[in-house]
């Protein structure tokens, strides 16, 4: 593949630099920064006093072991109920010099803000008030049918816990059903550790999904990984997750993270009220 120097620079800035490593006590995977903006509480402050919030999309199974529940008293339900009490996860953002030389990374704590096990998606908020200069450009909503088989794309992730690197391929399927959920498939090589990593259109560098699975085949007593058969969660499913989790501010400027957090809180309280009426 012949790639111009300008295109290589664009791939670094629009693909590689948006990718982070996600780590828990028992797992490591990949995530993509999808939002980094000023917090609602400081939007009117002088520039030097503004604080920022950065959000990352990854796979649920990457952070699964950090999702915890404890039994606590609910003043709404007037009984002990199970409540979410997630552990913090680690997010590593990488620094590059001379465009391509990775000279290390900075690790931050991050909170699990929302997750969906059937969709295999989760959203993290980085506990750092600095703005990230590199955020993925999200493909427009309800336009997935415009992406055709054969479309060139780029996958990027922390394969085998390595710092991020990108691979090239094409879209090869849009109809695979895994556990009753739609997945798209690409020939851009992936391996374990890529989970949660983004897939981009190679022409516009728009984020169109998150790598979640890779094909394997039993070979005697071992397993052969078919790295050119990578399955990713398509962007329309991700938009649905944003809506279900009240994270619309990621793609909709008419709302903000504070308003969305209030809606999530209201949903939790509504669920607790159901316990109050349950026999």
Secondary structure, DSSP 8 states (H G I E B T S, - for coil): ----HHHHHHHHHHTGGGEEEEE-SS-EEEEEEEEEEE-GGGTTS-GGG--EEEEEEE-HHHHGGG--EEEEEETTTTEEEEEE----EEEEEEEEETTTEEEEEEEEEEEEEEEETTTTEEEEEES--S--S---EE--TT-GGGS-TT-EEEEEE-GGG-S-EEEEEEEEEEEEEETTEEEEEE-S---TT-TT-EEEETTT-EEEEEEEEEEEEEETTEEEEEEEEEEEEEHHHHHHHHHHTT-GGGT-TTS-HHHHHHHHHHHHHHHHHHHHH--
